[in-house]
Amino acid sequence: MTHPQWAWDVGLNGRPHDLGNISAYLGKPTGLEDYIGWLANNFDPSISWKDLEWIREFWDGPMVIKGILDPEDARDAVRFGADGIVVSNHGGRQLDGVLSSARALPAIADAVKGDIAILADSGIRNGLDVVRMIALGADTVLLGRAYLYALATAGKAGVANLLDLIEKEMKVAMTLTGAKSISEISSDSLVQELGRSLPAALAPMSKGDAA
């Protein structure tokens, strides 16, 4: 345990977990239930693409839309002024039968590559996964669970070690596929199984997408 004082404080005082990005809107939360309640009350399923036009009227900074899995949605993101999209199925946690990011990415890249920044996440566990996603069309790859595991295990040093390991794994993958730089990583580096579409050939990675 790298931070025993934190565990001691929570055990004695019942300090609530803090969701820093929304705590300013809650006044004085007394427990995790306050955060969950706020999220439930502010989740609006009626939001549509038209709402992005309204947001753009008040916000001229970078705007990135997460959860894109369909090429037409990617085109809409471009049309309504987004600067970037995140091809993501949210780790498969919200809808476990949803299409994986790896399977969705090639068609989305074909539709909007060069028109908008394409980020991708879900199921990224190592440097080879990063290279795969770039080869499938991502400009940038995001990590979630991998760095959280490293942080929980060894704190800041664990995250630094993870990033170093991912970089080394990427370099090995690039060397063995003949890519001298990130810009040289392409779908040519991927093997397409006979009679199967390119994303279907990524079975090991796809299984991890919804894990």
Buried (B, 14 or more C-beta within 10 A) or exposed (E): EEEEEEEEEEEEEEEBEEBEEBBEEBEEBEEEEBBEEBEEEEEEEEEEEEEBEEEEEEEEEEBBBEEBBBBEBBBBBBEBBBEBBBBBBBBBEEEEEBBBBBBBBBBBBEBBBEEBBBBBBBBBBBBBBBBBBBBBBBBBBBBBBBBEBBBEEBEEEBBEEBBEBBEEBBEEBBEEBEBEEEEEBEEEBBEEEEEEEBBEBBEEBBEBBBE
